[in-house]
Amino acid sequence: KFTSLRLELLRHGTPVFTTKITIIVIMSEESSASTMEGVSYDWDDTCWDHHFGMEKSSAGDRYSNKGRTEAVWKTFTAYGFCSSTTSSNSFEGDVNPNPCFEYLVRKSVKYAGKRQSRILENGEVKDYSIEKLALEIRRNDFINHLDILTKISINNMNDKDLVKQALSTEGIGCQNHFYSFCREELEEGDCTWHCRICKECKDWRDWHCKGCNKCQYGASIPCSTCNPREYAIWELQNS
């Protein structure tokens, strides 16, 4: 078993002179067990925090209205997401764009002033027209696994309504399938989520650690960087 302990030594009493030393401790199964004696966790129990307070759950939330410029709203409107008539900070019918789509829009608008604009005159994003997205959605393999009535409903929907549904937080069908621009295909909402901080779609087992500010794998696995002791216990108990 290998456990890494990172020690920071301050030289001359100032953070400017900081030396990082990595100590590798080699422990046998017996000595490791002895060191962790009396410490045990039930990693299959879902009723406690396996990430020891380090998970930033808001990483998967929708974007706020901050940063939604006039150009961003123009592209939203092109895909059917109109501003509410009662509040300029919300969407009509409370149908919100999913984070993956909103990130694409914000990123594309940001480069709209460059030599090669990513926003077309009609407000749509270049290479992701409503017509093209609707075709990809209808061709997706998951459509074949839906019940006949849902298939008929999808085939009878006009392109704009279908695309809007796939780009919304509600998604399509009972499993909330949404179109992921990170993976360029439909993803099941219960199995895939978009991390606003890492700016990419993640597996449901991934979680964002607010300590190292990175997504980590393992729904029940602590961060090896920010919780090395707990991670070592997990590794020992699951080896």
C-alpha positions in Angstrom: 0.0 0.0 0.0 1.2 3.5 -0.8 0.0 6.6 0.9 1.3 10.0 -0.2 1.6 12.7 2.5 2.2 16.2 1.2 4.0 18.5 3.6 4.6 22.2 3.0 7.6 23.8 4.7 7.8 27.5 5.0 11.4 28.7 4.8 12.5 32.1 6.2 9.0 32.5 7.6 7.5 33.7 4.4 5.2 31.9 1.9 7.4 33.2 -1.0 10.0 30.5 -0.1 7.8 27.4 -0.1 9.3 23.9 -0.6 7.0 21.0 -1.5 8.1 17.6 -0.3 6.2 14.4 -1.1 6.9 11.6 1.3 6.0 8.1 0.1 5.2 5.8 3.0 5.3 2.1 2.1 3.1 0.0 4.4 2.2 -3.6 4.4 -1.4 -4.8 4.7 -0.8 -5.5 8.4 0.9 -2.2 9.3 -1.7 -0.3 7.3 -4.5 -2.1 9.1 -2.9 -1.3 12.4 -2.6 2.3 11.6 -6.2 2.5 10.6 -7.3 0.3 13.5 -10.7 1.3 14.8 -11.6 3.4 11.8 -14.2 1.9 9.5 -16.8 3.2 7.1 -19.8 1.5 5.5 -19.2 2.7 1.9 -22.4 1.2 0.7 -24.5 3.2 3.2 -26.0 6.2 1.2 -27.2 8.0 4.4 -23.9 9.8 5.1 -21.5 12.1 3.3 -18.9 9.9 1.5 -17.1 13.1 0.3 -16.7 14.5 3.8 -18.1 18.0 3.0 -15.9 18.5 -0.1 -18.6 18.2 -2.7 -19.8 21.3 -4.5 -23.3 20.3 -5.4 -24.1 23.7 -7.1 -21.7 22.7 -9.9 -24.5 21.0 -11.6 -27.1 23.8 -11.2 -28.6 25.9 -13.9 -26.9 29.1 -14.8 -28.1 32.3 -13.2 -29.3 35.3 -15.2 -25.9 37.0 -14.7 -24.0 37.0 -17.9 -27.1 36.6 -20.1 -26.4 39.5 -22.4 -28.7 40.7 -25.2 -26.8 38.6 -27.7 -27.2 35.5 -25.4 -31.0 36.1 -25.2 -31.2 36.4 -29.0 -29.7 32.9 -29.4 -32.0 31.5 -26.7 -35.0 33.0 -28.5 -33.8 31.4 -31.8 -34.1 28.0 -30.2 -37.5 28.8 -28.6 -36.4 29.9 -25.1 -38.1 33.3 -24.8 -37.9 35.7 -21.9 -40.9 35.7 -19.6 -43.4 38.5 -20.0 -43.7 38.9 -16.3 -40.0 38.7 -15.4 -36.9 39.5 -17.6 -34.9 37.1 -15.4 -36.8 34.0 -16.2 -38.0 32.0 -19.2 -41.5 31.7 -20.6 -43.4 28.8 -19.2 -40.5 28.2 -16.8 -38.8 26.0 -19.4 -35.1 26.5 -18.8 -32.1 25.7 -21.1 -29.9 22.9 -19.7 -26.4 24.0 -18.6 -24.7 22.2 -21.5 -26.7 24.2 -24.0 -26.3 27.5 -22.1 -22.5 27.0 -21.9 -22.4 26.5 -25.7 -24.5 29.7 -26.3 -22.3 31.8 -23.9 -19.1 30.5 -25.4 -20.3 31.1 -29.0 -21.5 34.6 -28.3 -18.2 35.4 -26.7 -16.5 34.7 -30.0 -19.2 36.4 -32.1 -17.0 39.5 -32.6 -14.1 37.5 -33.9 -13.2 37.1 -37.6 -15.2 33.8 -37.8 -18.4 34.3 -35.9 -20.1 31.2 -34.4 -23.5 32.9 -34.4 -25.5 33.0 -37.6 -27.7 35.9 -38.6 -30.8 34.1 -37.4 -29.3 33.7 -34.0 -28.6 30.0 -34.3 -25.1 28.6 -33.4 -23.0 27.7 -36.4 -23.0 23.9 -37.1 -25.9 23.4 -34.7 -29.0 24.5 -36.7 -32.4 23.5 -35.5 -32.9 21.4 -38.6 -29.6 19.5 -38.1 -30.2 18.9 -34.4 -33.7 17.7 -35.0 -32.4 15.2 -37.5 -29.7 13.9 -35.1 -32.3 13.6 -32.3 -34.7 11.5 -34.4 -31.9 9.3 -35.6 -30.6 8.6 -32.0 -30.7 5.0 -30.9 -32.6 5.7 -27.7 -35.7 6.6 -29.8 -35.9 2.8 -30.7 -36.4 2.0 -27.1 -39.3 4.3 -26.5 -42.9 3.1 -26.5 -44.8 3.5 -29.8 -46.9 6.4 -28.6 -43.9 8.5 -27.6 -42.2 7.6 -30.9 -45.2 8.9 -32.8 -45.3 12.0 -30.7 -41.6 12.8 -31.4 -42.0 12.2 -35.1 -45.0 14.4 -35.3 -43.4 17.3 -33.4 -42.1 20.2 -35.4 -38.3 20.6 -35.4 -38.2 23.6 -33.2 -40.4 22.2 -30.4 -38.4 18.9 -30.5 -35.0 20.6 -30.3 -36.2 23.0 -27.5 -37.3 20.0 -25.5 -34.0 18.2 -26.0 -32.1 21.4 -24.9 -34.2 22.1 -21.8 -33.7 20.9 -18.3 -36.8 18.7 -18.6 -35.5 16.8 -21.6 -37.3 14.2 -23.7 -39.3 11.3 -22.3 -39.5 9.9 -18.8 -35.7 9.5 -18.6 -35.2 13.2 -19.4 -32.8 12.7 -22.4 -31.1 15.9 -23.3 -28.7 16.8 -26.2 -25.1 17.0 -25.0 -22.9 19.3 -27.1 -19.9 17.9 -25.2 -20.6 14.4 -26.5 -22.7 15.4 -29.5 -25.5 12.9 -28.8 -28.5 12.4 -26.5 -27.7 11.6 -22.9 -30.0 10.3 -20.2 -30.5 13.0 -17.6 -30.3 10.6 -14.7 -26.9 9.3 -15.9 -25.2 12.4 -17.2 -24.9 16.0 -15.9 -23.0 19.1 -17.0 -20.5 20.6 -14.6 -20.5 24.4 -15.0 -17.1 24.7 -13.4 -15.3 22.1 -15.5 -17.4 23.1 -18.5 -18.2 19.6 -19.7 -20.7 16.8 -19.3 -19.9 14.2 -16.6 -20.9 10.7 -15.6 -23.4 10.4 -12.7 -20.6 8.9 -10.6 -18.5 12.0 -10.9 -18.7 14.9 -8.4 -17.0 18.2 -8.1 -14.6 18.7 -5.3 -14.5 22.3 -3.9 -11.1 21.7 -2.4 -9.0 21.0 -5.5 -11.8 22.4 -7.8 -11.8 19.4 -10.0 -14.3 16.7 -10.8 -13.5 13.4 -9.1 -14.7 9.9 -9.9 -16.7 7.8 -7.4 -20.1 8.5 -6.0 -19.0 7.0 -2.7 -15.2 7.7 -3.0 -13.5 10.6 -1.1 -11.1 12.9 -2.9 -7.6 11.4 -2.8 -6.1 14.9 -2.9 -8.2 16.7 -0.3 -9.1 13.7 2.0 -6.0 11.5 1.7 -6.6 9.8 5.0 -10.2 8.9 4.2 -9.2 7.9 0.7 -6.5 5.6 2.2 -9.2 4.0 4.4 -11.5 3.5 1.4 -8.7 2.0 -0.6 -7.8 -0.4 2.2 -11.4 -1.5 2.9 -12.1 -2.0 -0.8 -8.8 -3.7 -1.9 
